[in-house]
Amino acid sequence: MATVAGLASVERINVTPVKGLALSNPAAIELTRAGAKDDRRFLLVSEDGRLVNGKRIGGGLGLARAEWDAADGVLALTLPDGSVVRDEIRRGDPTVTDVYDRLVSGTVVTGPFAEALSDLAGMRVRLIECQEGSWATDSRPATIVSRASLDAFGGDGRRFRMLFEVDEVEAFAEDAWRGLQLRVGEATLHVEGPTPRCALPSYDPDTAERDRDVLRELLAARGPIDGQPCLGVFAEVLEPGVVRVGDTIEIG
C-alpha cells in the first residue's frame, strides 16, 4: 500500500450499542470482521418482527442515548426527559430479523427496555441482541464518508450516521476508493460501492423534526449514483484491528 500521509485521516468515529439511538464518538474502537465491536449490538423490531429504524419511523429514536457495559452485561438508556433505564441484559427466546435483506440471528431481551423504547418509537417494540459475529449497521459492516462530503450537505455527520468520518480529502474523494484496500490504524478495509441514503438525514438530530429534504438535495447536487441518492461508501473488514481518531489512512 502507498501511504498518503497527511492526505486522509480518521477525524471521527460514530457508534451506538442500540441501532437508531444517538451516536457516541469514542477515541478508539476495536474493528472486527462484523464492524466496530458492540456497535449496533442491539436492534428494535415491531410486534410483527420487522426492523424498526429511522427509515421507518423518522428520527425520534435518536433523542435517546445508550451505554453498554460489556464487562457487567448492563445496558443503560438515557431518555429525552433525562430519566435513565438501566438493567442487566436478560435473554429470552431466539429470533431472526431481516436486516437489509440479511437474516440476523439474535435473542429477545426481556426487562424494562422494550417499554421505554416503545414510548419513544410510537409503537410496540422488542429489543433484540444480535448474535456474536453478526452486524446490524447496514448491508456492510463498515461505512466511510469524508468531512468535505458532509460539509457539502450541511456538515452534520449525525444525520448520515457513518462509522468513519475522514478528513484532509476533497468532497466525494471516497467514491474513487471503490475496489481499493485501505489501511486504517491496525485494520485493513476493502472499499465497496456507494451508500444509498434513506429519509433519515432529513431529520434534525436534536429535535427529531423533519427540517430538510436531503434526498432531493443529494440528487440535485450529484444526480443518482447506481440509480440512487448516495453519500459515502461501504467497506468490508479484511483484517481486524484497533482504529483510533487521528490514524492516517494508507490507500493502496
N, C-alpha and C positions, 0 to 999 in steps of 0.2 A: 504494500500500500504506500501511497505517497502522502506524506504528512503535509497538510496545508496549515501550517502554524499561523495563528492569528487570523485565519480566514473563517473558520467555523468553530464555535464552541457552545457548550451547553449553558444556557442562561437560566432556565427554569425547568423544574420537574413538577408535573401535576399528577397527583394520585388521590384516590379516596377508597376506603375499605368497603363502602356501600355504593353500588352503582347508582348514579343520579344525584347523590348528595354533594355538598360543597367540596371543592378541591382543597387539598393541603399541598404545601410546597417544601418537601424535605430537601436537605442539603445533599443527600445521597440516597441511592436505592440499590438493592440487590436485584439485578435484572436476570430473570430466569428464562427458559425457553417459552414459558407461558406469560411472559411480561414481567412487570415490576412485582416483586414478592408482596402478596397480600393486597395488591391493587384490585379493586372490584372483587374482593373475596366473596362479598355478599351481593345478592341482587333481589329485586322485588318481582313478584308475579301476582296477577289478579286471581280471582277465585276460579276462573276458567283455565289457569295455568299459563297465561300469556305474559311475556315480559312486560314490565311497567318501567318506562323510562321517559326522558324529556321529549322524545319524538312523539310519544303517545299522549302525554298529559301536560306538556309545557314545562316551565321552569320552577314549579313550586317545590320540588324535592331539593333543589339547590339551596334553599333557605335553611336547611338543617345540615349539621356537621357531624361526622362520625369519627371516633377514635377507636383503634383496635389494639388491645394489649395481647399480643400473641403468647407471651410467656404465661399469663394467667388465664387466657381464654376469655377475656372480658371485652364486651363491646359497649361503648358509651355513645349515646346520641344527644347532641345539644340542639334543641328545637328552637324555632324562631322566637318564641316568647322567653327564651333563656332557661327553660326547665331542662333537666338532664334525665335521661332514661339510661340506667346502667345495670348490667346484669351479666352473669356468666352465660356463655353460649350453651344451650341445651338442645341436643339434636334429636329430631323426631324421625318421620318417615323419609325414605329415599324418594327422589323425584328426578325428573328430567325436564329441562327447559330449552326451548328453541331460542337460541341467541344468534341472530343474524344468520339463520339457516344452518347453524351448528347445534347439535344436540349436546347440551352440557349437563352432566350428571351432578347431583347435589343432594342436600338433605334439608328438610324443613326445619327451621329454627323455632322452637317454642319459647314462651315467655312474653315480656311486655312490648317487644319491639313492633310487632305487627300492628297492634292497636295504635301506637303513637304515629307510625308512618301511614296508616290508613287515613287518619285525620288530615295529614299533610297532603296525601296524594288525591284526596277526594273520592276514594273508592276503597273497598276492602282489599287488602293486600296481604301476602305472606312473605316473610323473609326467608331466603334460601341461601345456604352456604355452599359454594361451589366445591366440587371435588378437587383435591390437590392435583396440579398439573393441567387444570382447565383454566380458561380465561373468559371473562365477560366484558372485556374492554370494548371490543369491536370485532370485525371479521379477521383481524390480525392482532397479535399480542402487543405490538408497539406502533406508535404514531409519532410523526415528526413534522414540525412546522417552523418556519423562520420568523423571527420577530418582525422583519421587514414585511413579510406577507401579512402578518396580523395588523401591522400599522396601516396597511392599505385598506383595512376594513375596520378601523376604529381602535385597534391596538389592544383590546381586552381579550387576552388569551383564555379567560374563564369561559367565554362564550363558546369556544371551539373545543376545549377540554382535551387537548393533545398531551401525550405523555412528555415529549421533549419539545421545548421551545429553544431554538438555536439562534445565535447572534453572529454578527460580522459577515453576513452574506446578503446579497441583494434579494429583493422580493421575488418569490417563486423560484429561487435557485434550487430548492429541494426537488422540484419537478425533474430537473436534469439528473438527479441521482438515481433515478429508476433503473434497476438492474445492477447497481453498484453495491459493493460492500463498504460499510463504514465501521471504523474502529472508534468506539465511543467509550472512553475510560477503559475499563478492563473487558468490555463486551464487544462482540462483533455482530453487526446487523446486516441484513440484506434488504435493500430498499425495494418495495413492491410498487403497486400502482397508486394513483391519486386517491385521496379520501373524499368520497361523496359526502355532502353535508345534508342534514335534515333541518327542520324548522327551529331547533333549539337555540342556535346562535341569535335568533331574532328576539330572545327574551333577555331582559336586564337581569344579570345575576344577583343584584342587590334587592330587587323588588319582585322578581318573577313576572313582571308585566311585559307584554309584547310591545316593544317600542320601535322596532325596525322590521324590514323585510330583507334579511341578509341573503336569502337565496336569490332574490331579484338583483341585489347588489352584485353578487358573485357573477351571475350570468351577464349582467350589463358590462362588468369590467373585464371578464375573462372569456365569456362565452361558455358553452358546455364543453366539458372535458370527459372523454369516454361517454358522452351523452348526458352528463350530469353536472350540476354545480359542485365544484370541488375546491378544497383548500388543504394543503399539507399532503403527506404521503404515509402509506402503511409501511411497516417493516416486520420481517421475521427475525428472530434471535438465533443466530448461528452458534454463537459462543457466549454463554452466560458470564456475568461478572458484575462488579460494582461500578456504578456510574455516579459521578459527583458533579454538582454545579461548578462550572469553570473548566471542566475537562475539554481539551481540544479534540476535535473530530478529524480523524485521518480518513481521507476519501481515496478509494482505490478501485 
